[in-house]
Amino acid sequence: MAGDESPQAANRTFELRIAHGRVPQAQRVLRATEGERVELRWTADESLVLHLHGYDLETRVEPGKPAVTAFAARLTGRFPVAIHTEGGSKHRHSALLHVEIHPR
């Protein structure tokens, strides 16, 4: 809803590169604070659908086409981002990383 975000709300942006179904170890836990505007900026070497559990957001990422998952950090806790891919009879649903939203 408009008006839920304060004009002074901080932005937290993460640049994330997925290669071979993984992000670097240092990016496997992302931290933000309740009330911040969070942007996860993705690039990948294969077609993926990313699902941020808890916030129930899905983002499609295609090779060579950056994608963004953006949300207002209203819920606190630890939320996995899972990869959902389908290729023939294979379906992968694994946690790529976790987003931690800490209370103010």
C-alpha positions as CSV (number, residue, x, y, z in Angstrom):
1,M,0.0,0.0,0.0
2,A,1.2,3.5,-0.7
3,G,2.0,5.3,2.5
4,D,3.3,2.2,4.2
5,E,6.9,3.2,3.4
6,S,8.5,6.2,5.0
7,P,10.2,8.6,2.6
8,Q,13.2,8.2,4.9
9,A,13.2,4.4,4.7
10,A,16.7,3.1,4.0
11,N,17.5,1.1,0.9
12,R,19.5,-2.1,1.2
13,T,20.7,-3.4,-2.2
14,F,22.5,-6.7,-2.8
15,E,24.2,-7.6,-6.2
16,L,23.9,-11.3,-6.6
17,R,25.5,-13.6,-9.3
18,I,24.2,-17.1,-9.5
19,A,26.7,-19.5,-11.2
20,H,26.1,-23.3,-11.4
21,G,23.1,-22.9,-9.0
22,R,25.1,-21.1,-6.3
23,V,26.1,-17.7,-5.0
24,P,29.4,-17.0,-3.3
25,Q,29.7,-18.2,0.3
26,A,29.9,-14.6,1.6
27,Q,26.4,-14.0,0.1
28,R,24.5,-17.0,1.5
29,V,23.1,-14.9,4.4
30,L,21.9,-11.4,3.6
31,R,21.0,-9.1,6.5
32,A,18.6,-6.1,6.6
33,T,16.6,-4.2,9.2
34,E,12.8,-4.0,9.5
35,G,11.5,-1.0,7.7
36,E,14.2,-1.0,5.0
37,R,13.5,-1.3,1.3
38,V,15.4,-4.4,0.1
39,E,16.5,-5.0,-3.5
40,L,18.0,-8.3,-4.5
41,R,19.6,-7.7,-8.0
42,W,20.1,-11.0,-9.8
43,T,22.2,-12.3,-12.7
44,A,22.4,-16.0,-13.5
45,D,24.0,-18.4,-16.0
46,E,20.8,-20.3,-16.5
47,S,17.0,-19.7,-16.5
48,L,15.7,-19.8,-13.0
49,V,12.6,-18.9,-10.9
50,L,13.6,-17.6,-7.5
51,H,11.1,-17.8,-4.6
52,L,11.5,-15.7,-1.5
53,H,9.6,-17.7,1.1
54,G,7.8,-15.8,3.8
55,Y,7.2,-12.8,1.5
56,D,5.9,-15.2,-1.2
57,L,7.7,-13.3,-4.1
58,E,8.8,-15.0,-7.3
59,T,11.4,-13.6,-9.7
60,R,12.3,-15.1,-13.1
61,V,15.9,-14.7,-14.1
62,E,17.2,-15.4,-17.6
63,P,20.9,-15.5,-18.6
64,G,22.2,-12.1,-19.7
65,K,19.1,-10.3,-18.3
66,P,19.4,-8.8,-14.8
67,A,16.3,-9.2,-12.6
68,V,15.3,-7.6,-9.3
69,T,13.3,-8.8,-6.3
70,A,12.3,-5.7,-4.3
71,F,10.2,-5.6,-1.1
72,A,9.6,-3.6,2.0
73,A,11.1,-5.5,5.0
74,R,7.9,-5.7,7.1
75,L,8.3,-9.2,8.4
76,T,11.2,-10.1,10.7
77,G,12.9,-13.5,10.7
78,R,15.0,-15.7,8.5
79,F,13.6,-16.4,5.0
80,P,15.1,-18.8,2.4
81,V,15.3,-17.9,-1.3
82,A,14.7,-21.1,-3.2
83,I,15.5,-22.0,-6.8
84,H,12.7,-23.5,-8.7
85,T,13.8,-24.9,-12.1
86,E,12.2,-27.4,-14.4
87,G,14.0,-29.3,-17.0
88,G,12.4,-32.3,-18.5
89,S,11.4,-34.6,-15.5
90,K,13.8,-32.8,-13.1
91,H,12.6,-30.3,-10.6
92,R,15.0,-28.5,-8.2
93,H,13.8,-26.7,-5.1
94,S,16.8,-25.8,-3.0
95,A,17.7,-22.9,-0.7
96,L,20.1,-20.6,-2.5
97,L,20.6,-18.2,0.4
98,H,18.7,-16.8,3.4
99,V,17.5,-13.2,4.0
100,E,17.5,-12.2,7.6
101,I,15.3,-9.2,8.6
102,H,16.2,-8.0,12.0
103,P,13.8,-5.9,14.2
104,R,14.5,-2.2,14.5
